Structure formats: structure tokens, C-alpha cells
Amino acid sequence: MPTAAFPHDHTLQRTRQLDVDGSKVPYGDQVAWAAIATLNGLPATTMPVGHTDSGLPIGMQIIGGYLEDRSTIAFAGLTEREFGGFTPPPLM
């Protein structure tokens, strides 16, 4: 995703927009990032690596080679040691 986590939006999905570097982009454009791994049949692991100033999680997607599922999970484990583990976001 080109964005950090964002507050829940309960409006119609087709009308939602997100701020990406100061520009409004359609919410549905976010699926392109998941498709990089999914459409190619590659394993992907998503993990938190920090928080925004408001406390919402910032994550990263780790994509591995074909049938390398354990590699993405192992890399996430190594990264977790450097960045710390999951902490719940604040209640909004």
C-alpha cells in the first residue's frame, strides 16, 4: 500500500478516497499492491514496522520467490527483531 493505515471509512467504497503524498486517489486503487504477489502466485507476508504520528500502524509487504513461503515468514521474523513486534493501534 502506498499509505500507512488509515481510520475506518464507512461510506460507499466506490466514493472513498485516500491521501497519498498530498493527492487524493481512489480507495480501490489499493488492490494493485496486493495483486503484485497474488496474480503471480508468489508468497507474501505483511508485517508492521512502525507507527504514524497518530499511532496507526505502518506495514511492509515481503514478497518471496515461488514456493518460498517460509523465506518471507523468516524474513519477517528477522525484521521484527529490529523494529519490534506488533502493538495495537490506539482506540479512535
Accessible surface in RSA format (square Angstrom, percent):
REM  Atomic radii and reference values for relative SASA: ProtOr
REM  Chains: A
REM  Algorithm: Lee & Richards
REM  Probe-radius: 1.40
REM  Slices: 20
REM RES _ NUM      All-atoms   Total-Side   Main-Chain    Non-polar    All polar
REM                ABS   REL    ABS   REL    ABS   REL    ABS   REL    ABS   REL
RES MET A   1   119.24  61.8  72.62  48.1  46.63 111.0  63.27  53.8  55.97  74.1
RES PRO A   2    57.31  41.8  22.55  20.6  34.76 126.3  35.80  29.6  21.51 133.7
RES THR A   3    30.90  22.0   9.72   9.9  21.18  50.5  18.37  24.7  12.53  18.9
RES ALA A   4    30.92  28.4  15.83  24.4  15.09  34.3  18.71  26.4  12.21  32.3
RES ALA A   5    42.16  38.8  22.39  34.6  19.77  45.0  31.66  44.6  10.50  27.8
RES PHE A   6    64.11  32.1  48.64  30.1  15.46  40.2  49.42  30.0  14.69  42.0
RES PRO A   7    81.11  59.1  71.57  65.2   9.55  34.7  76.60  63.2   4.51  28.0
RES HIS A   8   165.64  90.5 139.20  96.8  26.43  67.6  90.76  93.5  74.88  87.1
RES ASP A   9    53.81  37.7  41.29  41.1  12.52  29.6  22.13  52.1  31.68  31.6
RES HIS A  10   167.57  91.6 133.15  92.5  34.42  88.0  96.84  99.8  70.73  82.3
RES THR A  11    77.97  55.5  68.09  69.0   9.88  23.5  73.95  99.3   4.02   6.1
RES LEU A  12   107.68  60.0 100.34  71.8   7.34  18.5 103.63  72.8   4.05  10.9
RES GLN A  13   104.56  58.5  96.07  70.2   8.49  20.2  25.71  54.7  78.85  59.8
RES ARG A  14   202.28  84.9 160.47  81.8  41.81  99.5  76.68 104.8 125.60  76.1
RES THR A  15    83.98  59.7  57.79  58.6  26.19  62.4  59.23  79.6  24.75  37.4
RES ARG A  16    49.62  20.8  44.16  22.5   5.45  13.0   4.00   5.5  45.61  27.6
RES GLN A  17   102.56  57.3  81.85  59.8  20.71  49.3  15.66  33.3  86.90  65.9
RES LEU A  18    18.25  10.2  16.35  11.7   1.90   4.8  18.25  12.8   0.00   0.0
RES ASP A  19    82.17  57.6  62.36  62.1  19.82  46.9  25.19  59.3  56.98  56.8
RES VAL A  20    24.91  16.4  20.55  18.6   4.37  10.5  22.03  19.1   2.89   7.8
RES ASP A  21   148.32 103.9 104.38 103.9  43.93 103.9  42.80 100.7 105.52 105.2
RES GLY A  22    68.69  84.7   0.00   N/A  68.69  84.7  30.32  83.2  38.37  85.9
RES SER A  23    64.56  54.6  59.24  79.1   5.32  12.3  29.23  62.2  35.34  49.5
RES LYS A  24   133.73  65.2 106.94  65.6  26.79  63.8  69.57  62.6  64.16  68.3
RES VAL A  25    36.85  24.2  36.47  33.0   0.39   0.9  36.85  32.0   0.00   0.0
RES PRO A  26    71.81  52.3  71.56  65.2   0.26   0.9  71.81  59.3   0.00   0.0
RES TYR A  27    51.85  24.2  50.45  28.7   1.41   3.7  12.07   9.1  39.78  49.0
RES GLY A  28    37.67  46.5   0.00   N/A  37.67  46.5  29.46  80.9   8.21  18.4
RES ASP A  29    76.64  53.7  67.47  67.1   9.17  21.7  24.57  57.8  52.07  51.9
RES GLN A  30    10.26   5.7   9.22   6.7   1.05   2.5   7.77  16.5   2.49   1.9
RES VAL A  31   107.76  70.9 104.14  94.3   3.62   8.7 106.48  92.5   1.28   3.5
RES ALA A  32    59.57  54.8  51.15  78.9   8.42  19.1  56.57  79.7   3.00   7.9
RES TRP A  33   111.32  44.7 111.28  53.9   0.04   0.1 103.29  55.1   8.03  13.0
RES ALA A  34    55.40  50.9  51.43  79.4   3.97   9.0  53.14  74.8   2.25   6.0
RES ALA A  35    27.89  25.6  24.27  37.5   3.62   8.2  27.14  38.2   0.75   2.0
RES ILE A  36    84.50  48.1  78.18  58.2   6.32  15.2  84.30  60.7   0.19   0.5
RES ALA A  37     2.62   2.4   2.62   4.0   0.00   0.0   2.62   3.7   0.00   0.0
RES THR A  38   100.18  71.3  80.37  81.5  19.81  47.2  67.36  90.5  32.82  49.6
RES LEU A  39   148.81  82.9 115.32  82.5  33.48  84.2 118.13  83.0  30.67  82.5
RES ASN A  40    97.65  67.3  72.49  70.1  25.16  60.6  15.77  38.0  81.88  79.1
RES GLY A  41    50.32  62.1   0.00   N/A  50.32  62.1  36.56 100.3  13.76  30.8
RES LEU A  42    54.97  30.6  42.98  30.7  11.99  30.1  43.85  30.8  11.12  29.9
RES PRO A  43    16.45  12.0   5.62   5.1  10.83  39.4  15.84  13.1   0.62   3.8
RES ALA A  44    47.39  43.6  13.49  20.8  33.90  77.1  13.65  19.2  33.74  89.4
RES THR A  45    28.56  20.3  24.39  24.7   4.17   9.9  24.46  32.9   4.09   6.2
RES THR A  46   104.19  74.1  76.76  77.8  27.42  65.4  56.43  75.8  47.76  72.2
RES MET A  47    14.03   7.3  11.88   7.9   2.15   5.1  14.03  11.9   0.00   0.0
RES PRO A  48    43.56  31.7  40.26  36.7   3.30  12.0  42.08  34.7   1.49   9.2
RES VAL A  49    32.62  21.5  20.75  18.8  11.87  28.6  23.08  20.1   9.54  25.9
RES GLY A  50    27.88  34.4   0.00   N/A  27.88  34.4  24.89  68.3   2.99   6.7
RES HIS A  51    83.07  45.4  56.87  39.5  26.20  67.0  37.67  38.8  45.40  52.8
RES THR A  52    39.11  27.8  27.26  27.6  11.85  28.2  32.91  44.2   6.20   9.4
RES ASP A  53   165.26 115.8 122.03 121.5  43.24 102.2  44.33 104.3 120.94 120.6
RES SER A  54    67.38  56.9  45.42  60.6  21.95  50.6  47.86 101.9  19.52  27.3
RES GLY A  55    18.74  23.1   0.00   N/A  18.74  23.1  18.15  49.8   0.59   1.3
RES LEU A  56    18.99  10.6  18.99  13.6   0.00   0.0  18.99  13.3   0.00   0.0
RES PRO A  57    32.88  24.0  31.01  28.3   1.87   6.8  31.01  25.6   1.87  11.6
RES ILE A  58    65.62  37.3  65.62  48.9   0.00   0.0  65.62  47.3   0.00   0.0
RES GLY A  59    45.08  55.6   0.00   N/A  45.08  55.6  14.11  38.7  30.96  69.3
RES MET A  60    59.77  31.0  52.33  34.6   7.44  17.7  31.65  26.9  28.12  37.3
RES GLN A  61    70.51  39.4  40.94  29.9  29.57  70.4  17.67  37.6  52.84  40.1
RES ILE A  62    18.74  10.7  15.26  11.4   3.49   8.4  18.74  13.5   0.00   0.0
RES ILE A  63    67.30  38.3  36.68  27.3  30.62  73.8  36.68  26.4  30.62  83.1
RES GLY A  64    14.21  17.5   0.00   N/A  14.21  17.5  12.93  35.5   1.28   2.9
RES GLY A  65    39.96  49.3   0.00   N/A  39.96  49.3  30.48  83.7   9.48  21.2
RES TYR A  66   152.08  71.0 135.67  77.2  16.41  42.7  94.09  70.7  57.99  71.5
RES LEU A  67   132.86  74.0 108.51  77.6  24.34  61.2 109.23  76.7  23.63  63.6
RES GLU A  68    82.48  47.4  80.39  60.8   2.09   5.0  22.02  42.6  60.46  49.4
RES ASP A  69    74.03  51.9  73.56  73.2   0.47   1.1  25.69  60.5  48.34  48.2
RES ARG A  70   210.17  88.2 205.95 105.0   4.22  10.1  77.53 106.0 132.64  80.4
RES SER A  71    53.47  45.2  43.31  57.8  10.17  23.4  29.94  63.8  23.53  33.0
RES THR A  72     3.94   2.8   2.83   2.9   1.11   2.6   2.44   3.3   1.50   2.3
RES ILE A  73   110.73  63.0 107.77  80.3   2.96   7.1 107.77  77.6   2.96   8.0
RES ALA A  74    58.53  53.8  46.16  71.2  12.37  28.1  56.48  79.5   2.05   5.4
RES PHE A  75   101.11  50.6  99.61  61.7   1.50   3.9 100.52  60.9   0.58   1.7
RES ALA A  76    13.20  12.1  12.03  18.6   1.17   2.7  12.55  17.7   0.64   1.7
RES GLY A  77    33.25  41.0   0.00   N/A  33.25  41.0  29.40  80.7   3.86   8.6
RES LEU A  78    93.05  51.8  89.21  63.8   3.85   9.7  89.48  62.8   3.57   9.6
RES THR A  79    11.86   8.4   8.22   8.3   3.64   8.7   8.60  11.6   3.25   4.9
RES GLU A  80    81.13  46.6  79.84  60.4   1.30   3.1  17.60  34.0  63.54  51.9
RES ARG A  81   180.59  75.8 145.04  73.9  35.55  84.6  70.82  96.8 109.77  66.5
RES GLU A  82   144.82  83.1 111.19  84.1  33.63  80.1  36.91  71.4 107.91  88.1
RES PHE A  83   124.34  62.2  90.15  55.8  34.18  89.0  96.16  58.3  28.17  80.6
RES GLY A  84    37.62  46.4   0.00   N/A  37.62  46.4  33.71  92.5   3.91   8.8
RES GLY A  85    39.88  49.2   0.00   N/A  39.88  49.2  13.89  38.1  25.99  58.2
RES PHE A  86   131.29  65.7 105.15  65.1  26.14  68.0 105.58  64.0  25.71  73.6
RES THR A  87    70.81  50.4  68.53  69.5   2.28   5.4  64.82  87.1   5.99   9.1
RES PRO A  88   102.63  74.8  86.51  78.9  16.12  58.6  86.51  71.4  16.12 100.2
RES PRO A  89    52.15  38.0  42.41  38.7   9.73  35.4  42.58  35.2   9.57  59.5
RES PRO A  90    64.67  47.1  47.63  43.4  17.04  61.9  58.60  48.4   6.07  37.7
RES LEU A  91   182.87 101.8 153.39 109.7  29.48  74.1 155.27 109.0  27.60  74.3
RES MET A  92   151.66  78.5  72.93  48.3  78.73 187.5  94.28  80.2  57.38  76.0
END  Absolute sums over single chains surface
CHAIN  1 A     6884.6       5246.5       1638.2       4313.3       2571.3
END  Absolute sums over all chains
TOTAL          6884.6       5246.5       1638.2       4313.3       2571.3
